[in-house]
Amino acid sequence: MRSIWALFVVVGAATFYLYILSCFLAPGPRHMHRRDEVEISDQVEISDELEISDEPAAEDQGVEVREYSLKFPSDLEELRELGEMLQFYKREHTGYVVLLFCSAYLYKQSFAIPGSSFLNMLAGALFGPWHGLVLACFLTTTGSTFCYLLSSAFGKSYVIRLFPDKVDMLQKKVEENRSSLFFFLLFLRFFPMTPNWFLNVTSPILNIPLPMFFFSVLIGLIPYNFICVRTGSILSEISSLDDTFSWSTLLQLLAIACVALFPGALIRHYNQNHPILDGLKQEQNGGHTRGQDKKRR
């Protein structure tokens, strides 16, 4: 029971920090658009003629003036608006925008909150495809590691209680692939249908070493992050999120996942055909144990 209350304290402290950070946001730009939904070119002409501070004049000419709100995006339109606002701030407050983005990303990843694809696309829109990719990979790995540590410290029993069948199934698969565990973890990360948040919270339960977990996330999520960041860099050109994860994209990720399984399959096949290696290992372990017993005597 203490562990769940400690987790609540951690979540509360992180939430309070993110709230305080957002409170330092300066007055933002106003988003103006005609009520009769004029074309974008007309909006640009209007914004050039009107001063943003002149709200009555804008309302008199049929333009609705509203300020952006700072929140996690839930759809493509909200993502575009948030991208526009942060791009405005980034011109004069680059450090603040980077800190805010990193904090929000780590918050989502650490507490296994869905929606990392939106933040990956936002990274592409704000920092470009390559800088955005490096930042997204770093934050994904760091946030997943925090999630691993939180689950290890506070959540093991609760995860098993909430998802007993899924944990048991994944445990069996991990044990079957223990000899080539790293490649199996890469496959799970490459595979487009795998819930990454579930892997993050169950990895301590499956006794996956933290260094192996760290590098499997860092390498395994590069293709997914690249697709999202690349989409964010052309955010104004897409009309639907379906354009991001088309069937061709999913098939590419699936092909990469299959390639990741290949080295693991070779290792398993080699171990099965060379059982003498297992015997040598057992003899070495036995000799080491006997040597320790002699020392104790």
N, C-alpha and C positions, 0 to 999 in steps of 0.2 A: 504493500500500500504506500510505503514511503517513496518508492521509486516513481509511482505515477504522480505524486504531489511534487516531487523534484522536477519531473518533466514539465509539469504545468508552470513551475517557477521559471524554468529555462525559456519556455515558449512565451510566457508573459513578459519576461525581460527583453527578449528579442523583439517582440511586438512593440513594446514601449520605445525601444531604441529606434525602430523604423518609423514610428509615429513622430518622435521628437525630430528625427532627421528631416522628415517631410514638412515639419512646421517651419523650418528655416528657408523654405522655398519662397523666393521673392514673388511679388505680384506678376502673374503670368501674362502671356499674350492673349488677346481676345480673338475668338474665332467668329468671323462675320460671314453670313450667307443670306441670300434673299429668301424671303418666305415663299416666293413663287418658284424656287428652285431654278434660278438662272444658270447659265453655263459657267464653267470655270473661268473662261476668258473674261466674262463680264465681271466676275467677282474680283479678278486681279485689277481691272480698271477701277472698280469702286474702291478697293483698298488703297490704291495709289492716290485717289482724290480725297479720301476721308482720313482725318487724323484719328488714331485709335482712341484717344482721350475724348473725342467729341462724340459722345454716345447719343445725345438728342438728335444731332444732324444725321447720324447713321440710321436711327429709327425712322426719321422723317422720310428717308429715301427708300424705305422698305427693306432695310437690312437688319437682321436680327443679330444682336451682339451678345455673346455669352463667353464666359471664361472657361478655359480647360480645367478639368479636375484631375488630380493625381491619384490614380488607382491602377490596380492590376487589370490589364485588358482581358476581356472575355470573348471578343469577336474581332473581325478584321477591321471594322470601322473604328472601334475604340483603340486598336493598335495603331492605326494611322494617326489618329488625333494625338495619342501619347507620343508617338515618334516626332510629330511636328512640334509639339511643345518642348520636348527635350532637346531637339535640334536648335530651337530658338535659344534655350538656356546655354547650350554647349558653346555658343559663340563667345560668351563672356565668362561663363562659370564652368569651364571644362572639368576642373577637379571635383566640383560638387556633383555634377552629373555622373561622373565615373563612380564616385563614392556611393551615390544613391542607387545606381544601377547594380553595382556589385553587392550592396547590402540587400536589395530586394531579391536578387538572384539567389544568393546564399540562403536567404530566409525560406524561399520556396523549396530549394533542394534539401536543406537540412531537415525540414519537417515534412518531407515527402508530399508536398502540395502540388497537384497537377498544374500544368500550364507552362512548363519550361520551353516548349516550342515557340510560344509567343515571345518570350524573353530572348530566345536565340535570334528570332527574326528582328527583334528590336535592336539587338547588338549589331546586326548587319546594316540596319537603317542608320544607326548612330555613328558607327566606327568603320564602316566599310567591310567588304567581304573577308579580307585577310586579317586585319587587326581584330575584327569582330569574331572570327573563328578562333584565334588564339585566346582571346578573352573568354569566349564561351566554353572552350575546352578546359581552361584553367578553373573557371567557376563551377562547371559541372563536376569536375573531379574533386575539388575542395568541398563543395556542398554535399556530394555523395559520401565523402569521407566523414564529414560531420554527422550525417545521418547514420552511418555505420556505427560511429562511436556512441551516439545517443541511444541507438537500439541496443548496443552491447551493455550500456550502463543502466538503462531504465526499462527497456521494452521487450526483452526476450520472452518472458512468460506471457505477456499480453499478445504478442504476435502469434505465438503458438496457440493460444486460446482462441483467437479470432479466425485464424486460417489453418486449422489443424491438417486438413487434407492436402492443401497446396504445399505446406511446409514439408509434410511427409513425402509427397511426390518429388519435390525438388531435392530433398535429402537423398533419396534413392538415386536420382540422376547424378548428383555430385559424387556419391560413393562409387558409382559405376565408372565415372570418368576421373577418379582421383589421380591416376597415373599421368593424365594429360589435362589437369584441372584448368590451367591457364588458358589453353585453347578452347576449352569448353565454355569458360566464362566469356571469352571473346565472342564466341558464337552467340551466346545469349544476348550480349550487348549489340552485336551486329543485327541480330534478327529483329525485323521491324515490329513484330507483334509482342515482344517481350515487355512487360511492365517494369521499367527500370526502378521505380520507387520500391517495388516489392523485393527486387534483388538487393537493394540497399539495406532494407530493414531485416532481411532474413540471412544475409551473409554472416553475421556473427553467430547465428544459431547453427549454421552449416559448417562452422569452424574453418572458414576461409581466411587465410592470413591477410592481415591488413596491407602489407606491401603488394601482394598479388592482387588484392581487390583494387588498390589504388591504380595500378598500371593497366589493369583490365578495363577500368572505366575510362582512363585517359586515352587509351588506344581504341577501345571498342566503340566509343561514341563519336569519334571523329567524323565518320560518314554522315551520321544523322545530324550532327551539329553543322556540318558543311552545307547540307541541303537547306536547313532552316536559315542559316546566316545568309546564304546566297539569295534565298527568297526575300529576306528582309532588305537586302541591298537594292532590290528592284520592287519594293513594296508598292509603289504607286502604279506599277504596271499590271499587277495581278488583280483579278476580280473576285476570286474565291480561294479559300484554303485548299480546295480540291486540286488547284493548280500546283500546290506544293507537294502533296503526297499522291501523285497519280500512280496508276498501275505500273508504269515503266519505272518510276522511282522505287516503288516497293520491291519490284523484281530485282533491281540493281542491289538494294540492301540485302535481299535474300541470297543473291549470288555471292556477295561478300561474306555473308555468314557461313555459307557452305564452304568457301575457301578456308575460313578460319577453322573449320572442323577437320580439314584434311591432315594437317600435321598431327593433331591429336589421334586421329584414326591410325596413322602410321606408327605412332608410339605404342598404342595399345596392341596393334598387330605384332610389332616387334617383341613386346613383352610376353605375349602369348606364345610366340614361337621360340622364345629363349628362356624357358623356366629355370635354366641353370643359374641365371643371374640372381633369381630370387633365392636360390639355395646358397649362393655365395654371400648374399647379404645377410641371410640368417646365421651362417657360420661366423661372419664377422661380428654380428651383434652378440652371438653366443660367446665368442672368444673375448669380446670386450667385457661382457658381464662376468665371465670367469676371472678375468684379470682384476676386475674391481673387487670380487669376493676374496681373492688372494690378498689383496692389499688390506682389506678389512681384517682378515685373520692375522 
